[in-house]
Amino acid sequence: MSPPLTVRLHELITTGDFGGLRPGMTRMAAHEQLGDPDDFGGMGTRDMMTAGFWRYGVMELHFYEDDTVWMLYTDHIGQHCESAALSVDDWILGPETTLQDVLEPLLSLQLPLTIDHTTDLILLTVRKTSVKMTFAIVPDQPTLTARFSSIQPT
């Protein structure tokens, strides 16, 4: 068995590189690169080749009905879910990471950012790469505190 594909979140956020995985690729191309997923589900199926998503450790690949990847996603950064096919270098992200923890290094890299919010979420988009990170606003804090929730390359 070949060594796992390593996805480095620093590279993903700054360059958009997700180890060759990308939206628009076919299910078969993803399977050739990663092999069988650790888990799969969605669309009410028990068949891996028609499932709505595949999970490799903490990362998910979501598929359109035409078998192309439409989203790469995780909301499990910092949770060490082992995968023989894929490993993730979390860089500065983890379940306790706050928006402030992320802004400083991203601003020091001079990456253009967009910040949007709702009443309970903050969406940080790196404009150069279109990578989206969500942060859940922690209620009842004396200052705005938003904890890392998910990352999605587009």
C-alpha positions as protocol buffer text, in pm:
chain_id: "A"
residue {
  index: 1
  type: MET
  ca { x: 0 y: 0 z: 0 }
}
residue {
  index: 2
  type: SER
  ca { x: 131 y: 345 z: -89 }
}
residue {
  index: 3
  type: PRO
  ca { x: 187 y: 606 z: 182 }
}
residue {
  index: 4
  type: PRO
  ca { x: -107 y: 833 z: 257 }
}
residue {
  index: 5
  type: LEU
  ca { x: -160 y: 1158 z: 70 }
}
residue {
  index: 6
  type: THR
  ca { x: -68 y: 1442 z: 306 }
}
residue {
  index: 7
  type: VAL
  ca { x: -280 y: 1755 z: 289 }
}
residue {
  index: 8
  type: ARG
  ca { x: -109 y: 2053 z: 448 }
}
residue {
  index: 9
  type: LEU
  ca { x: -362 y: 2313 z: 557 }
}
residue {
  index: 10
  type: HIS
  ca { x: -100 y: 2590 z: 531 }
}
residue {
  index: 11
  type: GLU
  ca { x: -62 y: 2510 z: 159 }
}
residue {
  index: 12
  type: LEU
  ca { x: -435 y: 2468 z: 114 }
}
residue {
  index: 13
  type: ILE
  ca { x: -512 y: 2809 z: 266 }
}
residue {
  index: 14
  type: THR
  ca { x: -227 y: 2998 z: 98 }
}
residue {
  index: 15
  type: THR
  ca { x: -215 y: 2832 z: -248 }
}
residue {
  index: 16
  type: GLY
  ca { x: -539 y: 2635 z: -281 }
}
residue {
  index: 17
  type: ASP
  ca { x: -347 y: 2308 z: -326 }
}
residue {
  index: 18
  type: PHE
  ca { x: -533 y: 2017 z: -171 }
}
residue {
  index: 19
  type: GLY
  ca { x: -296 y: 1739 z: -267 }
}
residue {
  index: 20
  type: GLY
  ca { x: -436 y: 1724 z: -621 }
}
residue {
  index: 21
  type: LEU
  ca { x: -794 y: 1677 z: -502 }
}
residue {
  index: 22
  type: ARG
  ca { x: -1035 y: 1941 z: -633 }
}
residue {
  index: 23
  type: PRO
  ca { x: -1399 y: 2012 z: -700 }
}
residue {
  index: 24
  type: GLY
  ca { x: -1497 y: 1895 z: -1049 }
}
residue {
  index: 25
  type: MET
  ca { x: -1284 y: 1580 z: -1047 }
}
residue {
  index: 26
  type: THR
  ca { x: -1465 y: 1253 z: -1105 }
}
residue {
  index: 27
  type: ARG
  ca { x: -1545 y: 996 z: -841 }
}
residue {
  index: 28
  type: MET
  ca { x: -1321 y: 749 z: -1027 }
}
residue {
  index: 29
  type: ALA
  ca { x: -1027 y: 994 z: -1031 }
}
residue {
  index: 30
  type: ALA
  ca { x: -1066 y: 1047 z: -655 }
}
residue {
  index: 31
  type: HIS
  ca { x: -1084 y: 671 z: -604 }
}
residue {
  index: 32
  type: GLU
  ca { x: -771 y: 616 z: -815 }
}
residue {
  index: 33
  type: GLN
  ca { x: -584 y: 871 z: -603 }
}
residue {
  index: 34
  type: LEU
  ca { x: -710 y: 767 z: -258 }
}
residue {
  index: 35
  type: GLY
  ca { x: -857 y: 418 z: -285 }
}
residue {
  index: 36
  type: ASP
  ca { x: -1161 y: 305 z: -88 }
}
residue {
  index: 37
  type: PRO
  ca { x: -1288 y: 559 z: 166 }
}
residue {
  index: 38
  type: ASP
  ca { x: -1284 y: 490 z: 539 }
}
residue {
  index: 39
  type: ASP
  ca { x: -1658 y: 563 z: 550 }
}
residue {
  index: 40
  type: PHE
  ca { x: -1929 y: 679 z: 312 }
}
residue {
  index: 41
  type: GLY
  ca { x: -2294 y: 780 z: 321 }
}
residue {
  index: 42
  type: GLY
  ca { x: -2565 y: 1014 z: 204 }
}
residue {
  index: 43
  type: MET
  ca { x: -2828 y: 989 z: -68 }
}
residue {
  index: 44
  type: GLY
  ca { x: -2983 y: 691 z: 115 }
}
residue {
  index: 45
  type: THR
  ca { x: -2741 y: 438 z: -32 }
}
residue {
  index: 46
  type: ARG
  ca { x: -2524 y: 164 z: 105 }
}
residue {
  index: 47
  type: ASP
  ca { x: -2323 y: 148 z: -216 }
}
residue {
  index: 48
  type: MET
  ca { x: -1986 y: 324 z: -204 }
}
residue {
  index: 49
  type: MET
  ca { x: -1990 y: 410 z: -574 }
}
residue {
  index: 50
  type: THR
  ca { x: -2322 y: 597 z: -549 }
}
residue {
  index: 51
  type: ALA
  ca { x: -2281 y: 747 z: -200 }
}
residue {
  index: 52
  type: GLY
  ca { x: -2323 y: 1121 z: -153 }
}
residue {
  index: 53
  type: PHE
  ca { x: -1994 y: 1157 z: 32 }
}
residue {
  index: 54
  type: TRP
  ca { x: -1675 y: 966 z: 110 }
}
residue {
  index: 55
  type: ARG
  ca { x: -1480 y: 1022 z: 432 }
}
residue {
  index: 56
  type: TYR
  ca { x: -1105 y: 973 z: 464 }
}
residue {
  index: 57
  type: GLY
  ca { x: -1009 y: 1034 z: 826 }
}
residue {
  index: 58
  type: VAL
  ca { x: -1126 y: 1390 z: 895 }
}
residue {
  index: 59
  type: MET
  ca { x: -1180 y: 1496 z: 532 }
}
residue {
  index: 60
  type: GLU
  ca { x: -1495 y: 1446 z: 326 }
}
residue {
  index: 61
  type: LEU
  ca { x: -1544 y: 1447 z: -51 }
}
residue {
  index: 62
  type: HIS
  ca { x: -1904 y: 1528 z: -151 }
}
residue {
  index: 63
  type: PHE
  ca { x: -2040 y: 1423 z: -489 }
}
residue {
  index: 64
  type: TYR
  ca { x: -2303 y: 1551 z: -729 }
}
residue {
  index: 65
  type: GLU
  ca { x: -2537 y: 1292 z: -877 }
}
residue {
  index: 66
  type: ASP
  ca { x: -2319 y: 1298 z: -1192 }
}
residue {
  index: 67
  type: ASP
  ca { x: -2030 y: 1154 z: -985 }
}
residue {
  index: 68
  type: THR
  ca { x: -1816 y: 1469 z: -975 }
}
residue {
  index: 69
  type: VAL
  ca { x: -1677 y: 1616 z: -656 }
}
residue {
  index: 70
  type: TRP
  ca { x: -1859 y: 1936 z: -563 }
}
residue {
  index: 71
  type: MET
  ca { x: -1711 y: 1995 z: -219 }
}
residue {
  index: 72
  type: LEU
  ca { x: -1409 y: 1901 z: -8 }
}
residue {
  index: 73
  type: TYR
  ca { x: -1489 y: 1958 z: 357 }
}
residue {
  index: 74
  type: THR
  ca { x: -1403 y: 1892 z: 718 }
}
residue {
  index: 75
  type: ASP
  ca { x: -1544 y: 1995 z: 1050 }
}
residue {
  index: 76
  type: HIS
  ca { x: -1318 y: 1753 z: 1239 }
}
residue {
  index: 77
  type: ILE
  ca { x: -979 y: 1930 z: 1235 }
}
residue {
  index: 78
  type: GLY
  ca { x: -782 y: 1841 z: 1545 }
}
residue {
  index: 79
  type: GLN
  ca { x: -970 y: 1516 z: 1593 }
}
residue {
  index: 80
  type: HIS
  ca { x: -726 y: 1242 z: 1508 }
}
residue {
  index: 81
  type: CYS
  ca { x: -928 y: 1011 z: 1286 }
}
residue {
  index: 82
  type: GLU
  ca { x: -674 y: 783 z: 1125 }
}
residue {
  index: 83
  type: SER
  ca { x: -689 y: 708 z: 754 }
}
residue {
  index: 84
  type: ALA
  ca { x: -459 y: 484 z: 554 }
}
residue {
  index: 85
  type: ALA
  ca { x: -521 y: 702 z: 246 }
}
residue {
  index: 86
  type: LEU
  ca { x: -505 y: 1060 z: 374 }
}
residue {
  index: 87
  type: SER
  ca { x: -332 y: 1251 z: 651 }
}
residue {
  index: 88
  type: VAL
  ca { x: -386 y: 1615 z: 741 }
}
residue {
  index: 89
  type: ASP
  ca { x: -127 y: 1858 z: 877 }
}
residue {
  index: 90
  type: ASP
  ca { x: -352 y: 2096 z: 1075 }
}
residue {
  index: 91
  type: TRP
  ca { x: -103 y: 2388 z: 1078 }
}
residue {
  index: 92
  type: ILE
  ca { x: -265 y: 2642 z: 1315 }
}
residue {
  index: 93
  type: LEU
  ca { x: -617 y: 2497 z: 1310 }
}
residue {
  index: 94
  type: GLY
  ca { x: -780 y: 2295 z: 1584 }
}
residue {
  index: 95
  type: PRO
  ca { x: -1103 y: 2272 z: 1781 }
}
residue {
  index: 96
  type: GLU
  ca { x: -990 y: 2542 z: 2025 }
}
residue {
  index: 97
  type: THR
  ca { x: -850 y: 2776 z: 1757 }
}
residue {
  index: 98
  type: THR
  ca { x: -1018 y: 3116 z: 1757 }
}
residue {
  index: 99
  type: LEU
  ca { x: -1069 y: 3360 z: 1475 }
}
residue {
  index: 100
  type: GLN
  ca { x: -804 y: 3583 z: 1632 }
}
residue {
  index: 101
  type: ASP
  ca { x: -556 y: 3291 z: 1630 }
}
residue {
  index: 102
  type: VAL
  ca { x: -604 y: 3258 z: 1253 }
}
residue {
  index: 103
  type: LEU
  ca { x: -620 y: 3624 z: 1152 }
}
residue {
  index: 104
  type: GLU
  ca { x: -272 y: 3718 z: 1272 }
}
residue {
  index: 105
  type: PRO
  ca { x: -79 y: 3460 z: 1063 }
}
residue {
  index: 106
  type: LEU
  ca { x: -301 y: 3512 z: 759 }
}
residue {
  index: 107
  type: LEU
  ca { x: -261 y: 3889 z: 773 }
}
residue {
  index: 108
  type: SER
  ca { x: 116 y: 3850 z: 817 }
}
residue {
  index: 109
  type: LEU
  ca { x: 115 y: 3653 z: 488 }
}
residue {
  index: 110
  type: GLN
  ca { x: -68 y: 3948 z: 329 }
}
residue {
  index: 111
  type: LEU
  ca { x: -352 y: 3729 z: 210 }
}
residue {
  index: 112
  type: PRO
  ca { x: -664 y: 3921 z: 105 }
}
residue {
  index: 113
  type: LEU
  ca { x: -954 y: 3815 z: 325 }
}
residue {
  index: 114
  type: THR
  ca { x: -1328 y: 3862 z: 335 }
}
residue {
  index: 115
  type: ILE
  ca { x: -1519 y: 3830 z: 661 }
}
residue {
  index: 116
  type: ASP
  ca { x: -1897 y: 3777 z: 670 }
}
residue {
  index: 117
  type: HIS
  ca { x: -2113 y: 3688 z: 966 }
}
residue {
  index: 118
  type: THR
  ca { x: -2452 y: 3576 z: 1086 }
}
residue {
  index: 119
  type: THR
  ca { x: -2577 y: 3579 z: 1443 }
}
residue {
  index: 120
  type: ASP
  ca { x: -2390 y: 3259 z: 1527 }
}
residue {
  index: 121
  type: LEU
  ca { x: -2118 y: 3213 z: 1261 }
}
residue {
  index: 122
  type: ILE
  ca { x: -1829 y: 3402 z: 1108 }
}
residue {
  index: 123
  type: LEU
  ca { x: -1720 y: 3305 z: 756 }
}
residue {
  index: 124
  type: LEU
  ca { x: -1360 y: 3386 z: 667 }
}
residue {
  index: 125
  type: THR
  ca { x: -1274 y: 3354 z: 297 }
}
residue {
  index: 126
  type: VAL
  ca { x: -920 y: 3374 z: 160 }
}
residue {
  index: 127
  type: ARG
  ca { x: -993 y: 3557 z: -165 }
}
residue {
  index: 128
  type: LYS
  ca { x: -678 y: 3437 z: -345 }
}
residue {
  index: 129
  type: THR
  ca { x: -767 y: 3069 z: -300 }
}
residue {
  index: 130
  type: SER
  ca { x: -1144 y: 3081 z: -225 }
}
residue {
  index: 131
  type: VAL
  ca { x: -1084 y: 2864 z: 83 }
}
residue {
  index: 132
  type: LYS
  ca { x: -1364 y: 2917 z: 334 }
}
residue {
  index: 133
  type: MET
  ca { x: -1330 y: 2873 z: 709 }
}
residue {
  index: 134
  type: THR
  ca { x: -1622 y: 2896 z: 949 }
}
residue {
  index: 135
  type: PHE
  ca { x: -1601 y: 2995 z: 1312 }
}
residue {
  index: 136
  type: ALA
  ca { x: -1883 y: 2942 z: 1560 }
}
residue {
  index: 137
  type: ILE
  ca { x: -1945 y: 3242 z: 1783 }
}
residue {
  index: 138
  type: VAL
  ca { x: -1920 y: 3142 z: 2149 }
}
residue {
  index: 139
  type: PRO
  ca { x: -2214 y: 3292 z: 2338 }
}
residue {
  index: 140
  type: ASP
  ca { x: -2190 y: 3480 z: 2668 }
}
residue {
  index: 141
  type: GLN
  ca { x: -1828 y: 3593 z: 2631 }
}
residue {
  index: 142
  type: PRO
  ca { x: -1712 y: 3942 z: 2737 }
}
residue {
  index: 143
  type: THR
  ca { x: -1542 y: 3987 z: 2397 }
}
residue {
  index: 144
  type: LEU
  ca { x: -1618 y: 3834 z: 2061 }
}
residue {
  index: 145
  type: THR
  ca { x: -1490 y: 3476 z: 2065 }
}
residue {
  index: 146
  type: ALA
  ca { x: -1533 y: 3254 z: 1762 }
}
residue {
  index: 147
  type: ARG
  ca { x: -1395 y: 2899 z: 1756 }
}
residue {
  index: 148
  type: PHE
  ca { x: -1285 y: 2722 z: 1439 }
}
residue {
  index: 149
  type: SER
  ca { x: -1560 y: 2503 z: 1300 }
}
residue {
  index: 150
  type: SER
  ca { x: -1485 y: 2393 z: 940 }
}
residue {
  index: 151
  type: ILE
  ca { x: -1275 y: 2446 z: 629 }
}
residue {
  index: 152
  type: GLN
  ca { x: -1381 y: 2411 z: 268 }
}
residue {
  index: 153
  type: PRO
  ca { x: -1165 y: 2456 z: -39 }
}
residue {
  index: 154
  type: THR
  ca { x: -1368 y: 2553 z: -344 }
}
